[in-house]
Amino acid sequence: MSGLDPQAATPADGGVPTPPPVAVRSEMSDGDWHRLHPLSPLLRGGLTLLVIIGILVANLRDRLIAFFLPEGFRWDEEDPVDFVLQNGIAVQAIVAVVVGLVVLLALFWTAWRFHTFRITGDEVEVRSGVLFRTHRRAPLDRVQGVNLTRPALARLVGLAKLEVVGAGLDANVKLEYLSTANAETVRGDILRLASGHRTKDAAGRKATGGAVASRVTAGISEIIDGVEEDGTEPESIVRVPMSRLVLAGLLSGSTIWFILIVVAVIVGLTVQPAWIIPALGASVPAAIGFGTYAVRQFIKTVRYSIAPSSAGVRVTFGLLTTVTETLPAGRVHAVDVRQPLLWRWGGWYRIRVNKLSGRSASDASAAQMGDVLPIGTQADVERVLRLLLPSIPIGAELLDAGLHGPRDGDGYLTSPARARVIDPLTWRRNGILLLPQAVLLRTGRLWPKLTILPLARLQSVRISQGPLARRLGLAALTGHTVTGPVAVAIESLDHEQAYGLWNEITAAAVAEAAEETEPVMEGEERIAEVEPPDVATVAPSPTSPARPAEER
């Protein structure tokens, strides 16, 4: 679909260009305003409204009866139906219920009537609100992807919601809700139209010479050409057996804390039975919290899959609420591979990413897709990394050195022996390696972690020293990316080497962002063209003599 020209269509109302017919499959993508599914208001907030009304009625029942009925009526906590029949107010009760239902239906209908969307040749627009109107737009040339979510209740009635991910803070535009078939088709239309815009903009930059600023903008608004034409689910490159999910959940930190709390309560009550009330008051909520978290994590990871597709890296997860997100390579800003302490027994790892999500930092769902591999073997990790970072050659040997190092000749710049004073556990393992396209940071001993920071996505890098570190001639390096669960930092490096790396990383990041002009390859091609490097040939980055680092 790379040859689409969104501007070639006939303008709709007000001079707005309609999408080219070759790019769209759904009648909802014709450039006109359309309404969402009639059940949308109920699923967006109607159920919550009904629950609140039920709670108010249950708690204020006596006051409501005393307010609406004459003083002659007696209420003795009897069954409401018997009360209505005994007092001869059946007609009034039916009328009140019908009026209440009509009012609720009128509110839902009004909300649905005023909530419309349209997909034009340039943008996706959503208008909502009755008294306070809201009009949101997502320009197609800034679209980073389209997420498809099927909440549990919506799946029962065959509905799904779309979230158009924009390249900015709180820039997402949501279509809640469409039928599942319409949602899949509209998602494909938006991706095709956005792909056509990206191709046209790239051609324009090439024709005009293309400055560094244009190239950086292209990287930010990157989206992979194409979309699944047949609507089939791509095959996952990682298989997570149910037995592994259950065992990993039992070996997780939340489960261990749950068991420790229960054991502490039992031991405390055995030693001193008088502690039962304060012990239960403090431990029961904590145990419930840890247990709930463990169950939610298990439900989230059931039905997990990750696969290459023509629209990017497609990640799906969730048992009750199913979420499908497509991650173009340009949205991945940092990756970390970590191994929880008790997972060493099974040789399992987890992969988390910082990515452009289009959500505000206060949005609780912003970290929902932080885990792109909830649990996998080292071979699974290698396959997923090749998929997420196709331009960064991280082979089996380099990955093994990052996860299990240090190794002789692995190329990492490590902490000096004097760092043991302030970092006694991990100073031997700390390491940083500058590759042509990325920075690798190796940290942690009990909980080993390998962090991968693509240079083209690096926003800034900081070198800093605390009072004790300055006394010992040590410094820390911190890389800054978009907000996410991945922390990019390494402590206790030699201050002169850290300062040299700080300069090199800054220069390499600028150069890499400027050179990022090649189009992103499709799923299988990206994996096939990634060749693992020979660790023996990877040497540590040369460091130039420099003055002691100061906090900048």
MILONU-269127 format. One line per 5 residues: number of its first residue (from 1); for each residue x, y, z of C-alpha. Coordinates in steps of 0.2 Angstrom, whole numbers, plus 5000, padded with zeros to 4 digits. Example, Ala and Ser with C-alpha at 12.3 -4.5 7.8 and 13.67 -1.06 7.14 Angstrom:
<rs>
1) 5062 4978 5039 | 5068 4995 5036
</rs>
This chain:
<rs>
1) 5000 5000 5000 | 5015 5011 4999 | 5009 5020 4984 | 4993 5027 4991 | 4990 5046 4989
6) 4978 5051 5003 | 4976 5068 4994 | 4970 5061 4978 | 4952 5059 4984 | 4938 5071 4982
11) 4936 5083 4996 | 4921 5080 5008 | 4911 5093 5017 | 4921 5109 5021 | 4935 5104 5009
16) 4941 5089 5020 | 4948 5075 5008 | 4940 5059 5008 | 4950 5043 5010 | 4955 5035 4993
21) 4944 5020 4989 | 4959 5009 4986 | 4964 5011 5004 | 4948 5008 5014 | 4938 4992 5016
26) 4924 4998 5028 | 4909 5010 5024 | 4914 5019 5041 | 4930 5025 5033 | 4922 5035 5019
31) 4925 5053 5026 | 4908 5055 5033 | 4902 5056 5051 | 4897 5040 5059 | 4890 5035 5076
36) 4897 5021 5087 | 4887 5006 5092 | 4871 5010 5102 | 4877 5000 5117 | 4893 5011 5118
41) 4886 5023 5132 | 4881 5008 5143 | 4899 5000 5141 | 4908 5016 5143 | 4900 5021 5159
46) 4882 5016 5160 | 4885 5000 5171 | 4895 5011 5183 | 4880 5023 5184 | 4868 5009 5187
51) 4879 5002 5201 | 4880 5019 5210 | 4861 5021 5209 | 4859 5004 5216 | 4871 5008 5231
56) 4862 5024 5234 | 4845 5016 5234 | 4851 5002 5246 | 4858 5014 5258 | 4845 5028 5258
61) 4830 5017 5256 | 4821 5022 5272 | 4824 5041 5268 | 4818 5039 5250 | 4802 5030 5256
66) 4799 5043 5270 | 4801 5057 5257 | 4790 5051 5243 | 4776 5042 5252 | 4763 5050 5264
71) 4765 5048 5283 | 4751 5035 5284 | 4762 5022 5276 | 4772 5011 5287 | 4789 5003 5283
76) 4794 4989 5294 | 4809 4983 5284 | 4798 4971 5275 | 4801 4965 5257 | 4798 4979 5245
81) 4786 4969 5234 | 4775 4965 5249 | 4776 4983 5254 | 4770 4989 5237 | 4756 4976 5236
86) 4750 4978 5254 | 4749 4997 5252 | 4740 4997 5235 | 4753 5007 5226 | 4758 4995 5213
91) 4753 5007 5199 | 4763 5021 5206 | 4778 5009 5208 | 4777 5003 5190 | 4776 5021 5184
96) 4791 5026 5194 | 4802 5011 5188 | 4796 5015 5170 | 4800 5033 5171 | 4817 5029 5179
101) 4821 5018 5164 | 4815 5030 5151 | 4826 5044 5159 | 4841 5032 5159 | 4838 5027 5141
106) 4836 5045 5136 | 4853 5049 5144 | 4861 5035 5135 | 4853 5039 5118 | 4858 5057 5120
111) 4876 5052 5124 | 4876 5040 5109 | 4868 5053 5097 | 4881 5066 5101 | 4896 5054 5100
116) 4902 5053 5082 | 4918 5050 5072 | 4925 5051 5055 | 4940 5045 5045 | 4946 5057 5032
121) 4961 5057 5020 | 4971 5067 5033 | 4965 5062 5051 | 4954 5053 5063 | 4941 5064 5072
126) 4930 5061 5087 | 4916 5073 5093 | 4908 5070 5110 | 4898 5078 5124 | 4881 5087 5125
131) 4884 5102 5137 | 4903 5102 5135 | 4908 5097 5118 | 4925 5089 5114 | 4933 5088 5097
136) 4948 5077 5096 | 4959 5074 5080 | 4973 5062 5076 | 4983 5067 5061 | 4987 5052 5050
141) 5005 5057 5048 | 5007 5056 5067 | 4998 5039 5070 | 5010 5027 5079 | 4998 5012 5078
146) 4980 5006 5082 | 4977 4996 5098 | 4962 4984 5098 | 4954 4980 5115 | 4940 4967 5119
151) 4935 4970 5137 | 4925 4955 5145 | 4908 4963 5145 | 4910 4970 5127 | 4916 4953 5121
156) 4899 4945 5127 | 4890 4956 5115 | 4902 4956 5101 | 4910 4973 5103 | 4928 4980 5104
161) 4936 4997 5105 | 4950 5005 5095 | 4963 5017 5102 | 4973 5027 5089 | 4990 5030 5096
166) 4997 5047 5093 | 5015 5054 5094 | 5012 5065 5109 | 5007 5066 5127 | 4989 5061 5130
171) 4987 5061 5111 | 4977 5045 5109 | 4960 5045 5101 | 4948 5031 5106 | 4933 5024 5097
176) 4922 5015 5110 | 4914 5004 5104 | 4912 4996 5087 | 4907 4978 5082 | 4922 4967 5082
181) 4921 4965 5063 | 4920 4983 5060 | 4934 4987 5073 | 4946 4975 5063 | 4941 4983 5047
186) 4942 5001 5053 | 4959 4997 5061 | 4966 4991 5044 | 4959 5006 5035 | 4968 5018 5048
191) 4984 5009 5046 | 4984 5009 5027 | 4980 5027 5027 | 4994 5032 5039 | 5006 5021 5029
196) 5001 5031 5013 | 5005 5047 5022 | 5021 5041 5029 | 5027 5035 5011 | 5021 5052 5003
201) 5031 5062 5017 | 5046 5052 5014 | 5046 5055 4996 | 5044 5073 4999 | 5059 5074 5010
206) 5069 5064 4998 | 5065 5076 4984 | 5069 5091 4994 | 5085 5085 5001 | 5080 5080 5018
211) 5087 5089 5033 | 5092 5081 5050 | 5076 5088 5057 | 5065 5080 5044 | 5074 5063 5047
216) 5071 5065 5066 | 5052 5069 5063 | 5051 5054 5051 | 5058 5043 5065 | 5045 5049 5078
221) 5030 5047 5066 | 5036 5030 5060 | 5024 5017 5055 | 5026 5001 5045 | 5019 4999 5028
226) 5004 4988 5026 | 4991 4979 5036 | 4985 4961 5037 | 4974 4960 5022 | 4966 4943 5026
231) 4962 4947 5044 | 4971 4931 5050 | 4980 4931 5067 | 4999 4929 5064 | 5008 4914 5072
236) 5017 4918 5088 | 5035 4916 5089 | 5034 4912 5108 | 5024 4898 5116 | 5021 4899 5134
241) 5015 4883 5142 | 5001 4884 5155 | 5012 4874 5167 | 5026 4887 5165 | 5014 4901 5169
246) 5007 4893 5185 | 5024 4889 5191 | 5031 4906 5187 | 5017 4914 5196 | 5020 4903 5212
251) 5038 4909 5211 | 5034 4927 5209 | 5038 4940 5222 | 5019 4944 5226 | 5017 4925 5230
256) 5032 4925 5241 | 5026 4940 5251 | 5009 4932 5252 | 5016 4916 5260 | 5028 4926 5272
261) 5013 4936 5278 | 5003 4921 5282 | 5018 4912 5290 | 5021 4928 5301 | 5003 4928 5306
266) 5003 4910 5311 | 5019 4911 5321 | 5014 4927 5329 | 4997 4920 5335 | 5006 4904 5341
271) 5018 4915 5352 | 5006 4927 5358 | 4987 4924 5355 | 4983 4941 5361 | 4990 4948 5345
276) 4976 4941 5334 | 4966 4957 5331 | 4980 4969 5327 | 4989 4955 5317 | 4973 4951 5306
281) 4970 4970 5304 | 4987 4973 5297 | 4990 4957 5287 | 4973 4952 5279 | 4972 4968 5268
286) 4991 4965 5263 | 4988 4947 5259 | 4972 4951 5249 | 4982 4964 5239 | 4997 4953 5235
291) 4985 4938 5231 | 4974 4949 5219 | 4990 4956 5210 | 4996 4938 5207 | 4979 4932 5200
296) 4978 4948 5189 | 4995 4945 5182 | 4991 4927 5178 | 4975 4931 5169 | 4984 4945 5160
301) 4997 4933 5153 | 4985 4919 5148 | 4983 4918 5129 | 4999 4928 5126 | 5006 4929 5109
306) 5019 4940 5100 | 5022 4939 5081 | 5029 4948 5066 | 5016 4955 5055 | 5015 4967 5040
311) 5009 4981 5052 | 5023 4979 5065 | 5026 4968 5080 | 5009 4962 5086 | 5007 4958 5104
316) 4991 4950 5111 | 4987 4945 5129 | 4973 4943 5142 | 4960 4930 5146 | 4945 4941 5151
321) 4950 4957 5143 | 4960 4954 5127 | 4972 4968 5121 | 4980 4968 5104 | 4993 4981 5101
326) 5005 4983 5086 | 5022 4990 5089 | 5031 4998 5075 | 5050 4998 5078 | 5051 5017 5080
331) 5040 5016 5096 | 5052 5006 5106 | 5063 5018 5115 | 5071 5006 5128 | 5071 4987 5132
336) 5076 4978 5148 | 5078 4959 5150 | 5078 4954 5168 | 5077 4938 5178 | 5068 4938 5195
341) 5078 4929 5209 | 5067 4913 5209 | 5066 4911 5191 | 5084 4906 5189 | 5078 4888 5193
346) 5068 4888 5177 | 5080 4899 5167 | 5066 4911 5163 | 5066 4930 5159 | 5055 4945 5157
351) 5056 4959 5144 | 5049 4976 5147 | 5050 4991 5135 | 5048 5010 5136 | 5037 5015 5121
356) 5027 5029 5114 | 5010 5026 5121 | 5001 5042 5118 | 4994 5042 5135 | 4997 5054 5150
361) 5009 5048 5164 | 4994 5048 5176 | 4984 5036 5165 | 4984 5019 5174 | 4983 5010 5158
366) 4999 5018 5152 | 5010 5004 5159 | 4998 4990 5153 | 5009 4985 5139 | 5025 4987 5148
371) 5029 4968 5147 | 5031 4962 5129 | 5037 4945 5135 | 5030 4941 5152 | 5040 4925 5154
376) 5052 4916 5142 | 5068 4906 5140 | 5084 4914 5134 | 5080 4908 5116 | 5063 4916 5117
381) 5072 4932 5123 | 5084 4932 5108 | 5069 4930 5095 | 5059 4944 5103 | 5074 4956 5103
386) 5077 4953 5085 | 5059 4957 5082 | 5058 4972 5093 | 5075 4979 5088 | 5079 4973 5070
391) 5093 4985 5067 | 5103 4981 5082 | 5113 4965 5080 | 5111 4956 5097 | 5116 4938 5095
396) 5116 4923 5107 | 5134 4926 5113 | 5132 4945 5116 | 5115 4942 5125 | 5123 4928 5136
401) 5137 4940 5141 | 5124 4953 5146 | 5113 4941 5156 | 5127 4930 5164 | 5143 4941 5163
406) 5156 4946 5166 | 5165 4936 5153 | 5183 4938 5148 | 5184 4948 5132 | 5165 4952 5132
411) 5169 4971 5128 | 5160 4978 5143 | 5167 4993 5152 | 5166 4988 5171 | 5167 4996 5188
416) 5184 4997 5196 | 5188 4988 5212 | 5187 5003 5222 | 5168 5003 5218 | 5165 4989 5231
421) 5165 5002 5245 | 5148 5009 5239 | 5142 4994 5228 | 5148 4978 5237 | 5136 4966 5228
426) 5136 4971 5210 | 5152 4981 5206 | 5159 4966 5197 | 5144 4964 5186 | 5141 4982 5182
431) 5146 4985 5164 | 5142 4996 5149 | 5145 4993 5130 | 5143 5005 5116 | 5138 4998 5100
436) 5135 5007 5083 | 5116 5007 5086 | 5114 5005 5104 | 5120 5006 5122 | 5120 4990 5133
441) 5120 4991 5152 | 5123 4976 5163 | 5117 4978 5181 | 5111 4967 5196 | 5118 4951 5203
446) 5103 4944 5213 | 5091 4951 5200 | 5102 4952 5184 | 5096 4964 5171 | 5102 4969 5153
451) 5096 4986 5147 | 5096 4990 5129 | 5095 5008 5123 | 5093 5012 5105 | 5104 5027 5101
456) 5091 5034 5089 | 5078 5035 5103 | 5090 5043 5116 | 5083 5060 5122 | 5097 5065 5133
461) 5111 5057 5144 | 5117 5063 5161 | 5133 5060 5170 | 5133 5063 5189 | 5142 5061 5205
466) 5137 5060 5224 | 5149 5066 5237 | 5156 5048 5241 | 5157 5044 5223 | 5167 5060 5219
471) 5179 5055 5234 | 5182 5038 5226 | 5183 5044 5208 | 5167 5036 5202 | 5152 5043 5192
476) 5135 5037 5186 | 5128 5038 5168 | 5109 5040 5165 | 5100 5039 5149 | 5083 5048 5147
481) 5069 5041 5136 | 5050 5042 5136 | 5041 5037 5152 | 5040 5018 5155 | 5045 5004 5167
486) 5063 5003 5160 | 5076 5013 5170 | 5092 5017 5160 | 5106 5020 5173 | 5122 5012 5178
491) 5132 5017 5194 | 5150 5016 5200 | 5160 5019 5184 | 5177 5026 5184 | 5174 5045 5182
496) 5186 5048 5167 | 5180 5033 5158 | 5162 5038 5161 | 5165 5056 5155 | 5173 5049 5139
501) 5158 5038 5136 | 5146 5052 5140 | 5154 5062 5126 | 5154 5047 5114 | 5136 5042 5117
506) 5130 5060 5115 | 5139 5061 5098 | 5133 5043 5092 | 5115 5047 5097 | 5115 5063 5086
511) 5123 5054 5072 | 5112 5039 5073 | 5096 5049 5073 | 5102 5059 5058 | 5106 5043 5048
516) 5089 5035 5052 | 5082 5036 5034 | 5080 5018 5028 | 5062 5011 5028 | 5057 4998 5041
521) 5057 4980 5034 | 5042 4969 5036 | 5042 4955 5050 | 5050 4940 5042 | 5063 4951 5032
526) 5068 4960 5048 | 5072 4944 5057 | 5081 4936 5042 | 5093 4951 5040 | 5099 4952 5058
531) 5116 4944 5060 | 5122 4940 5077 | 5139 4948 5080 | 5155 4939 5086 | 5157 4944 5104
536) 5176 4941 5103 | 5177 4955 5090 | 5167 4968 5101 | 5180 4979 5110 | 5176 4992 5123
541) 5174 5009 5117 | 5190 5020 5117 | 5189 5033 5130 | 5197 5050 5128 | 5207 5058 5143
546) 5195 5070 5152 | 5193 5080 5168 | 5184 5073 5183 | 5165 5073 5180 | 5154 5085 5188
551) 5135 5084 5189 | 5127 5092 5173
</rs>
